């Protein structure tokens, strides 16, 4: 007689489902997660990511199922290489920081619009006046030197950056948002995502100035934010 084929529960990772997820609507006896096709806020009242955190903390996907779950036995095995969303996100985050840093290594602002110059343009200064303000205020020569407080403060400058300024500052904003816990609720992150995903004619030169490696890490960054932050 053939052994029953089992599949891992998306929440706890134990091989408890006799049909391949997602969308089986089977309930795992170990964590009581229902394998809903939607997985986020559907038949389960918490997201899959939160359910995994709950299982680690108190042994069920939700507290109301504590009386219904059973502890895993020696016969229960997790899928090889299975990891929680949090662990996958952290590994991806660290790797993405390295990839961004490498892709934009050595990029300088040259004569591009700086942060304070962009803010001045937003405040209706002339281009000449704005560049003068930028020369006085923005003394950094590498994007890694841009102060974090400025990245948090200058939330609406992307429409006023020229392509060279855009190429110089986006790695600073991307790396900052991957390191700063408060970034997920920051307008700087939403403004950055708006600029990176913008398909308007205005932003075409800003993206065309990027090389293939830089375009790829920008795409990877967008995927990361959409998958793990938003």
Secondary structure, DSSP 8 states (H G I E B T S, - for coil): ------EE-TTT-BEEESS-SSS---B-TTT--B--SS-SSSSSSS-HHHHHHHHHHHSSSSGGGTTT-----TT--B-TT---HHHHHHHHHHHHHHHHHHHTTT---TTS--HHHHHHHHTT--HHHHHHHHHHH---SSGGGS-HHHHHH--S-GGG--HHHHHHHHHHHHHHHHH-GGGGG-HHHHHHHHHHT--SHHHHHHHHTS-HHHHHHHHHHHHHIIIII-
